Amino acid sequence: MATGTEEKAKGAANKAAGKAKEAAGKATNSGKTEAKGKAQQGKGEVQKGKGDAKDSQKKKR
């Protein structure tokens, strides 16, 4: 199981990749690629949230 820090790192990577994909979609006028980029950014946000939650639980122990 990934630690909170690992989850946050994965989240940041997904957000960055999603932003690049969204920009590429806009540049090429591809709504599908743009939507995939936005979805990947959302996934990154969720992963970051999971990481924050894991770190928070760890501190409570």
N, C-alpha and C positions, 0 to 999 in steps of 0.2 A: 504494500500500500504506500502511495506517495505521501511525503510529508507536506506540511502546509507551504513551505518554501518551494518545493518542487511543483506543487499545483499552481502557485502564483507565477512561477517561471514559465510553465506551460501556457498559462493564461495570457501572459504578456507576449509570448511567441505567436499564439493564435490571433491575438488582437493585431499585432504588427503585420502578419501575413494577410489577415483579412482586410486591413487598410490598403495594402498593396494591391490585392485582388480587386477591391472596390475601385481604386484609382485606375487600374487597367481596364476595368469594365466601362468606366466613364470615358476613358480615352479612346476606346475602340467602339463606343456606342453599343456595348453589349449589356443589356439589362440583366441577362442571366448571370453573367460573371460578376456584375455589380451586386446582385442579390446574394450570390454565394459569399462574396466578401463581407457583406453586412452580417450574414448568418455566422460566419467564422468569427467575426468580432464579438458577436453575442456569446458564442461558445467560450471565447476567451474571458469574457466578463464572468460567466458562470464558474469557470475554473478558478479565477481569482477569488471569487466569493467562497468557494470550497476551501481554498488555501487559507483565507482569513479565518474561516470557521474552525479549521483544524488548529491553527495557531492559538485561537482564543480558547479552545478546549484544553490544549496543552498547558496554557498558563493557569487554568483553573485547578489543575491537578496538584 
